[in-house]
């Protein structure tokens, strides 16, 4: 983006960094320090909701920013944001339930 001076997809870039890298790194640290939290069904569900939802949402966001003609997929991709939110909620509940000193 910087080399081409085309910042149209900066929203996608920011979401991938924060939702993808930062939140997964935080979850990895928690799951490494507290193995009981990593073994729960909530951790597995969080992982899969995030892993499936994020790429679909980012692709749909990129299509939306660029003015996609196929609005059906864009709407479906944006619905994936709810899957990511559900995954994050499960992660928070998992931390409160399974992370203890």
VMD Tcl script that builds the backbone (N, CA, C; Angstrom):
set m [mol new atoms 303]
animate dup $m
set s [atomselect $m all]
$s set {name element resname resid chain x y z} {
  {N N UNK 1 A 0.818 -1.179 0.000}
  {CA C UNK 1 A 0.000 0.000 0.000}
  {C C UNK 1 A 0.868 1.251 0.000}
  {N N UNK 2 A 1.886 1.243 0.812}
  {CA C UNK 2 A 2.727 2.431 0.928}
  {C C UNK 2 A 3.502 2.683 -0.352}
  {N N UNK 3 A 3.997 1.633 -0.952}
  {CA C UNK 3 A 4.791 1.792 -2.166}
  {C C UNK 3 A 3.930 2.305 -3.322}
  {N N UNK 4 A 2.708 1.837 -3.413}
  {CA C UNK 4 A 1.819 2.247 -4.499}
  {C C UNK 4 A 1.023 3.509 -4.150}
  {N N UNK 5 A 1.099 3.938 -2.889}
  {CA C UNK 5 A 0.329 5.088 -2.406}
  {C C UNK 5 A -1.172 4.889 -2.642}
  {N N UNK 6 A -1.608 3.650 -2.473}
  {CA C UNK 6 A -3.025 3.312 -2.615}
  {C C UNK 6 A -3.510 2.774 -1.270}
  {N N UNK 7 A -4.190 3.600 -0.529}
  {CA C UNK 7 A -4.613 3.241 0.820}
  {C C UNK 7 A -6.093 2.867 0.891}
  {N N UNK 8 A -6.635 2.388 -0.202}
  {CA C UNK 8 A -8.050 2.035 -0.231}
  {C C UNK 8 A -8.373 0.907 0.739}
  {N N UNK 9 A -7.496 -0.045 0.871}
  {CA C UNK 9 A -7.767 -1.222 1.703}
  {C C UNK 9 A -7.166 -1.104 3.097}
  {N N UNK 10 A -6.969 0.116 3.573}
  {CA C UNK 10 A -6.363 0.284 4.892}
  {C C UNK 10 A -7.250 -0.301 5.995}
  {N N UNK 11 A -8.570 -0.254 5.804}
  {CA C UNK 11 A -9.480 -0.847 6.787}
  {C C UNK 11 A -9.291 -2.352 6.914}
  {N N UNK 12 A -9.064 -3.012 5.797}
  {CA C UNK 12 A -8.808 -4.459 5.810}
  {C C UNK 12 A -7.483 -4.739 6.516}
  {N N UNK 13 A -6.484 -3.934 6.200}
  {CA C UNK 13 A -5.159 -4.092 6.799}
  {C C UNK 13 A -5.234 -3.957 8.328}
  {N N UNK 14 A -5.930 -2.954 8.792}
  {CA C UNK 14 A -6.051 -2.720 10.238}
  {C C UNK 14 A -6.808 -3.854 10.910}
  {N N UNK 15 A -7.898 -4.307 10.298}
  {CA C UNK 15 A -8.675 -5.395 10.892}
  {C C UNK 15 A -7.876 -6.694 10.946}
  {N N UNK 16 A -7.126 -6.984 9.909}
  {CA C UNK 16 A -6.303 -8.204 9.920}
  {C C UNK 16 A -5.261 -8.133 11.023}
  {N N UNK 17 A -4.637 -6.972 11.190}
  {CA C UNK 17 A -3.636 -6.831 12.243}
  {C C UNK 17 A -4.236 -6.977 13.629}
  {N N UNK 18 A -5.313 -6.264 13.904}
  {CA C UNK 18 A -5.864 -6.275 15.258}
  {C C UNK 18 A -6.676 -7.521 15.561}
  {N N UNK 19 A -7.605 -7.864 14.682}
  {CA C UNK 19 A -8.452 -9.024 14.953}
  {C C UNK 19 A -7.679 -10.318 14.715}
  {N N UNK 20 A -6.853 -10.324 13.692}
  {CA C UNK 20 A -6.115 -11.534 13.360}
  {C C UNK 20 A -4.905 -11.756 14.247}
  {N N UNK 21 A -3.928 -10.901 14.124}
  {CA C UNK 21 A -2.656 -11.131 14.810}
  {C C UNK 21 A -2.709 -10.848 16.303}
  {N N UNK 22 A -3.173 -9.691 16.685}
  {CA C UNK 22 A -3.119 -9.301 18.092}
  {C C UNK 22 A -4.023 -10.173 18.959}
  {N N UNK 23 A -5.265 -10.368 18.533}
  {CA C UNK 23 A -6.170 -11.154 19.367}
  {C C UNK 23 A -5.765 -12.623 19.420}
  {N N UNK 24 A -5.285 -13.170 18.311}
  {CA C UNK 24 A -4.811 -14.563 18.339}
  {C C UNK 24 A -3.542 -14.708 19.168}
  {N N UNK 25 A -2.675 -13.699 19.154}
  {CA C UNK 25 A -1.470 -13.752 19.988}
  {C C UNK 25 A -1.848 -13.722 21.466}
  {N N UNK 26 A -2.805 -12.890 21.825}
  {CA C UNK 26 A -3.278 -12.830 23.205}
  {C C UNK 26 A -3.876 -14.166 23.623}
  {N N UNK 27 A -4.702 -14.745 22.774}
  {CA C UNK 27 A -5.302 -16.046 23.079}
  {C C UNK 27 A -4.230 -17.123 23.203}
  {N N UNK 28 A -3.230 -17.083 22.341}
  {CA C UNK 28 A -2.153 -18.086 22.405}
  {C C UNK 28 A -1.383 -17.997 23.719}
  {N N UNK 29 A -1.126 -16.786 24.175}
  {CA C UNK 29 A -0.416 -16.614 25.454}
  {C C UNK 29 A -1.257 -17.158 26.603}
  {N N UNK 30 A -2.539 -16.815 26.606}
  {CA C UNK 30 A -3.428 -17.309 27.670}
  {C C UNK 30 A -3.516 -18.831 27.632}
  {N N UNK 31 A -3.688 -19.391 26.455}
  {CA C UNK 31 A -3.820 -20.845 26.341}
  {C C UNK 31 A -2.513 -21.569 26.669}
  {N N UNK 32 A -1.394 -20.945 26.410}
  {CA C UNK 32 A -0.104 -21.559 26.749}
  {C C UNK 32 A 0.127 -21.529 28.262}
  {N N UNK 33 A -0.229 -20.411 28.895}
  {CA C UNK 33 A -0.019 -20.282 30.336}
  {C C UNK 33 A -1.028 -21.093 31.146}
  {N N UNK 34 A -2.213 -21.274 30.606}
  {CA C UNK 34 A -3.282 -21.982 31.306}
  {C C UNK 34 A -3.820 -23.106 30.415}
  {N N UNK 35 A -3.171 -24.263 30.460}
  {CA C UNK 35 A -3.565 -25.370 29.572}
  {C C UNK 35 A -5.007 -25.855 29.783}
  {N N UNK 36 A -5.544 -25.698 30.980}
  {CA C UNK 36 A -6.940 -26.113 31.200}
  {C C UNK 36 A -7.891 -25.293 30.345}
  {N N UNK 37 A -7.584 -24.030 30.160}
  {CA C UNK 37 A -8.423 -23.182 29.313}
  {C C UNK 37 A -8.329 -23.625 27.856}
  {N N UNK 38 A -7.154 -24.073 27.449}
  {CA C UNK 38 A -6.953 -24.496 26.061}
  {C C UNK 38 A -7.671 -25.803 25.746}
  {N N UNK 39 A -7.923 -26.615 26.758}
  {CA C UNK 39 A -8.558 -27.918 26.531}
  {C C UNK 39 A -10.081 -27.854 26.488}
  {N N UNK 40 A -10.648 -26.724 26.822}
  {CA C UNK 40 A -12.107 -26.642 26.905}
  {C C UNK 40 A -12.736 -26.558 25.514}
  {N N UNK 41 A -14.008 -26.870 25.458}
  {CA C UNK 41 A -14.742 -26.777 24.188}
  {C C UNK 41 A -14.848 -25.328 23.739}
  {N N UNK 42 A -14.830 -24.404 24.698}
  {CA C UNK 42 A -14.924 -22.988 24.334}
  {C C UNK 42 A -13.697 -22.530 23.567}
  {N N UNK 43 A -12.523 -23.062 23.936}
  {CA C UNK 43 A -11.291 -22.696 23.230}
  {C C UNK 43 A -11.321 -23.210 21.794}
  {N N UNK 44 A -11.772 -24.427 21.627}
  {CA C UNK 44 A -11.846 -24.991 20.274}
  {C C UNK 44 A -12.867 -24.255 19.411}
  {N N UNK 45 A -14.006 -23.933 20.009}
  {CA C UNK 45 A -15.027 -23.190 19.272}
  {C C UNK 45 A -14.547 -21.788 18.938}
  {N N UNK 46 A -13.882 -21.141 19.885}
  {CA C UNK 46 A -13.307 -19.812 19.650}
  {C C UNK 46 A -12.331 -19.866 18.478}
  {N N UNK 47 A -11.464 -20.859 18.485}
  {CA C UNK 47 A -10.477 -20.997 17.418}
  {C C UNK 47 A -11.140 -21.129 16.052}
  {N N UNK 48 A -12.114 -22.016 15.948}
  {CA C UNK 48 A -12.724 -22.262 14.643}
  {C C UNK 48 A -13.602 -21.102 14.179}
  {N N UNK 49 A -14.323 -20.473 15.080}
  {CA C UNK 49 A -15.117 -19.303 14.690}
  {C C UNK 49 A -14.217 -18.190 14.167}
  {N N UNK 50 A -13.119 -17.989 14.852}
  {CA C UNK 50 A -12.169 -16.939 14.460}
  {C C UNK 50 A -11.461 -17.305 13.154}
  {N N UNK 51 A -11.027 -18.542 13.040}
  {CA C UNK 51 A -10.262 -18.974 11.862}
  {C C UNK 51 A -11.108 -18.973 10.594}
  {N N UNK 52 A -12.356 -19.328 10.702}
  {CA C UNK 52 A -13.233 -19.336 9.526}
  {C C UNK 52 A -13.818 -17.950 9.266}
  {N N UNK 53 A -14.204 -17.266 10.324}
  {CA C UNK 53 A -14.868 -15.985 10.177}
  {C C UNK 53 A -13.974 -14.864 9.677}
  {N N UNK 54 A -12.741 -14.808 10.153}
  {CA C UNK 54 A -11.859 -13.688 9.805}
  {C C UNK 54 A -11.540 -13.594 8.317}
  {N N UNK 55 A -11.088 -14.653 7.654}
  {CA C UNK 55 A -10.792 -14.504 6.225}
  {C C UNK 55 A -12.020 -14.162 5.386}
  {N N UNK 56 A -13.154 -14.764 5.709}
  {CA C UNK 56 A -14.374 -14.458 4.964}
  {C C UNK 56 A -14.801 -13.006 5.173}
  {N N UNK 57 A -14.687 -12.546 6.405}
  {CA C UNK 57 A -15.053 -11.164 6.683}
  {C C UNK 57 A -14.098 -10.185 5.999}
  {N N UNK 58 A -12.809 -10.497 5.999}
  {CA C UNK 58 A -11.832 -9.594 5.382}
  {C C UNK 58 A -12.003 -9.539 3.864}
  {N N UNK 59 A -12.295 -10.683 3.262}
  {CA C UNK 59 A -12.529 -10.699 1.820}
  {C C UNK 59 A -13.780 -9.888 1.475}
  {N N UNK 60 A -14.826 -10.065 2.275}
  {CA C UNK 60 A -16.062 -9.313 2.038}
  {C C UNK 60 A -15.847 -7.822 2.256}
  {N N UNK 61 A -15.066 -7.464 3.262}
  {CA C UNK 61 A -14.771 -6.056 3.513}
  {C C UNK 61 A -13.999 -5.452 2.349}
  {N N UNK 62 A -13.040 -6.193 1.826}
  {CA C UNK 62 A -12.278 -5.708 0.662}
  {C C UNK 62 A -13.187 -5.533 -0.543}
  {N N UNK 63 A -14.089 -6.481 -0.757}
  {CA C UNK 63 A -15.024 -6.371 -1.869}
  {C C UNK 63 A -15.953 -5.178 -1.693}
  {N N UNK 64 A -16.407 -4.961 -0.465}
  {CA C UNK 64 A -17.301 -3.844 -0.175}
  {C C UNK 64 A -16.599 -2.508 -0.423}
  {N N UNK 65 A -15.366 -2.394 0.035}
  {CA C UNK 65 A -14.608 -1.153 -0.141}
  {C C UNK 65 A -14.396 -0.866 -1.623}
  {N N UNK 66 A -14.153 -1.910 -2.400}
  {CA C UNK 66 A -13.888 -1.728 -3.820}
  {C C UNK 66 A -15.168 -1.666 -4.652}
  {N N UNK 67 A -16.318 -1.694 -4.006}
  {CA C UNK 67 A -17.590 -1.569 -4.720}
  {C C UNK 67 A -18.009 -2.832 -5.424}
  {N N UNK 68 A -18.061 -3.934 -4.693}
  {CA C UNK 68 A -18.401 -5.227 -5.284}
  {C C UNK 68 A -19.811 -5.227 -5.865}
  {N N UNK 69 A -19.950 -5.973 -6.944}
  {CA C UNK 69 A -21.254 -6.091 -7.583}
  {C C UNK 69 A -22.087 -7.204 -6.965}
  {N N UNK 70 A -21.416 -8.224 -6.420}
  {CA C UNK 70 A -22.135 -9.359 -5.838}
  {C C UNK 70 A -22.389 -9.083 -4.360}
  {N N UNK 71 A -23.477 -8.400 -4.074}
  {CA C UNK 71 A -23.781 -7.950 -2.720}
  {C C UNK 71 A -24.129 -9.104 -1.783}
  {N N UNK 72 A -24.550 -10.241 -2.327}
  {CA C UNK 72 A -24.911 -11.381 -1.486}
  {C C UNK 72 A -23.736 -11.903 -0.689}
  {N N UNK 73 A -22.579 -12.045 -1.342}
  {CA C UNK 73 A -21.405 -12.530 -0.619}
  {C C UNK 73 A -20.903 -11.492 0.365}
  {N N UNK 74 A -20.991 -10.231 -0.010}
  {CA C UNK 74 A -20.558 -9.170 0.906}
  {C C UNK 74 A -21.398 -9.205 2.175}
  {N N UNK 75 A -22.705 -9.379 2.040}
  {CA C UNK 75 A -23.587 -9.466 3.208}
  {C C UNK 75 A -23.251 -10.696 4.049}
  {N N UNK 76 A -23.007 -11.829 3.398}
  {CA C UNK 76 A -22.632 -13.048 4.120}
  {C C UNK 76 A -21.308 -12.854 4.843}
  {N N UNK 77 A -20.353 -12.257 4.166}
  {CA C UNK 77 A -19.047 -12.023 4.782}
  {C C UNK 77 A -19.124 -11.094 5.968}
  {N N UNK 78 A -19.959 -10.088 5.850}
  {CA C UNK 78 A -20.113 -9.173 6.978}
  {C C UNK 78 A -20.830 -9.850 8.145}
  {N N UNK 79 A -21.662 -10.841 7.857}
  {CA C UNK 79 A -22.294 -11.607 8.930}
  {C C UNK 79 A -21.258 -12.423 9.706}
  {N N UNK 80 A -20.136 -12.709 9.079}
  {CA C UNK 80 A -19.075 -13.441 9.750}
  {C C UNK 80 A -18.491 -12.642 10.910}
  {N N UNK 81 A -18.707 -11.332 10.905}
  {CA C UNK 81 A -18.239 -10.534 12.036}
  {C C UNK 81 A -18.945 -10.983 13.316}
  {N N UNK 82 A -20.181 -11.447 13.196}
  {CA C UNK 82 A -20.888 -11.953 14.367}
  {C C UNK 82 A -20.269 -13.259 14.863}
  {N N UNK 83 A -19.754 -14.069 13.952}
  {CA C UNK 83 A -19.057 -15.293 14.362}
  {C C UNK 83 A -17.794 -14.941 15.132}
  {N N UNK 84 A -17.091 -13.918 14.676}
  {CA C UNK 84 A -15.873 -13.490 15.371}
  {C C UNK 84 A -16.219 -12.939 16.747}
  {N N UNK 85 A -17.272 -12.139 16.819}
  {CA C UNK 85 A -17.692 -11.589 18.113}
  {C C UNK 85 A -18.085 -12.713 19.064}
  {N N UNK 86 A -18.810 -13.707 18.560}
  {CA C UNK 86 A -19.182 -14.851 19.388}
  {C C UNK 86 A -17.935 -15.593 19.874}
  {N N UNK 87 A -16.950 -15.751 18.994}
  {CA C UNK 87 A -15.701 -16.393 19.388}
  {C C UNK 87 A -14.977 -15.633 20.482}
  {N N UNK 88 A -14.954 -14.316 20.381}
  {CA C UNK 88 A -14.297 -13.497 21.404}
  {C C UNK 88 A -15.056 -13.578 22.721}
  {N N UNK 89 A -16.376 -13.595 22.664}
  {CA C UNK 89 A -17.174 -13.738 23.885}
  {C C UNK 89 A -16.891 -15.083 24.545}
  {N N UNK 90 A -16.799 -16.146 23.740}
  {CA C UNK 90 A -16.453 -17.463 24.295}
  {C C UNK 90 A -15.065 -17.449 24.914}
  {N N UNK 91 A -14.130 -16.740 24.301}
  {CA C UNK 91 A -12.778 -16.628 24.858}
  {C C UNK 91 A -12.815 -15.943 26.225}
  {N N UNK 92 A -13.560 -14.865 26.340}
  {CA C UNK 92 A -13.646 -14.138 27.612}
  {C C UNK 92 A -14.295 -15.007 28.686}
  {N N UNK 93 A -15.368 -15.693 28.335}
  {CA C UNK 93 A -16.019 -16.594 29.296}
  {C C UNK 93 A -15.056 -17.701 29.699}
  {N N UNK 94 A -14.339 -18.245 28.740}
  {CA C UNK 94 A -13.360 -19.297 29.011}
  {C C UNK 94 A -12.295 -18.806 29.988}
  {N N UNK 95 A -11.839 -17.587 29.799}
  {CA C UNK 95 A -10.827 -17.035 30.711}
  {C C UNK 95 A -11.396 -16.929 32.127}
  {N N UNK 96 A -12.612 -16.415 32.251}
  {CA C UNK 96 A -13.206 -16.278 33.582}
  {C C UNK 96 A -13.476 -17.628 34.246}
  {N N UNK 97 A -13.798 -18.631 33.470}
  {CA C UNK 97 A -14.141 -19.936 34.030}
  {C C UNK 97 A -12.900 -20.776 34.326}
  {N N UNK 98 A -11.933 -20.794 33.404}
  {CA C UNK 98 A -10.829 -21.748 33.503}
  {C C UNK 98 A -9.484 -21.176 33.900}
  {N N UNK 99 A -9.355 -19.889 33.999}
  {CA C UNK 99 A -8.060 -19.284 34.372}
  {C C UNK 99 A -8.132 -18.885 35.831}
  {N N UNK 100 A -7.429 -19.660 36.626}
  {CA C UNK 100 A -7.372 -19.396 38.076}
  {C C UNK 100 A -5.938 -19.592 38.557}
  {N N UNK 101 A -5.602 -18.877 39.595}
  {CA C UNK 101 A -4.257 -19.053 40.190}
  {C C UNK 101 A -4.226 -20.251 41.103}
}
mol reanalyze $m
mol bondsrecalc $m
mol representation Tube
mol addrep $m
